[in-house]
């Protein structure tokens, strides 16, 4: 499943969900790299 995370105030990354961490962050994979950040909340349509 694709997920989007924020790495700072202006930087976001979209990748394949890997793992949810205890501190509220998640890990996403982009190719061979793994990024850690806070998930972007989904908005109802």
Secondary structure by P-SEA (a helix, b strand, c coil): cbbbbbccccccccccccccccccbbbbbccccccbbbbbbbbcc
